[in-house]
Amino acid sequence: MEKYMLIFLFFLPQLSYSQVINIEEKRQSYEKKWTGKTKFSFDFNKSQKVNIEFDNTTYVQFNIKNFSILFLNEIDFDRAGGIDFQNDGFQHLRINKSINKTYSLEAYVQNQFNPVRKILNRKLMGLGVRFNHKNNNFLGISSFYEVEKIIDGIIYNDVRLSSYIFMKYDYDKYFSFFTTTYCQPKIDYFKDVKISSEMQLNFVITKKLSLNSAFEIVFDSYPAKDVERLIYNFKSGITIDFN
């Protein structure tokens, strides 16, 4: 089905990738053995100044028996006149072992960078439990160890708790809402916390027309120097289906 989307974006401050990545939003189907997608784009423009843009998005999920393996890769680079307006990315590998229809174990590793937000490199590995409520609403609790290198030379070695909740609500075929919230406090100092929350609303007006809105907010109680503690983003769009 071909869809043409007209999107009107209203940005409060522009949101670059935060330290907390929404993995729930990127999970693929569990019904097929293999699922995934990849996208590459490159743009080079030279007039008075050189403008280079590159991005790659790759999602792959493999399901077999009680195991699920998810790999994610995202890179976004935008440089104009020697200035980086966007330069961030991450790689994430997650393995799920289903215990029953309600509980599953999770293990994950992640590599991340975002020089614009002063994060030279961030590596972490963790283990936790995922709880499936009803109607595919999920709650996850885990703990992870992270090594974070800041551009000014500071290196953090921390153990954090991580909890997330994913809720989805469908009303008939006309309205859907889902939200994902992550909370990651430092295990020995809960005031040092990273929080990320994303909400999306979809309204179906007709079979050919729908409205979409999304709001995302990110909070870091102890960000790198000269980086905002609170970052938020709102966007709204219209989807028109000509099929």
Secondary structure, DSSP 4 states (H G I P E B T S, - for coil): ---EEEEEEE-SS-----SS---GGG---SSSSEEEEEEEEEEEEESSSEEEEEEEEEEEEEEETTEEEEEEEEEEEEEETTEEEEEEEEEEEEEEEESSSSEEEEEEEEEEEEGGGTEEEEEEEEEEEEEE-STT-EEEEEEEEEEEEETTS-EEEEEEEEEEEEEEEEETTTEEEEEEEEEEEETTEEEEEEEEEEEEEEEE-SSSEEEEEEEEEEEESS--TT--SEEEEEEEEEEE---
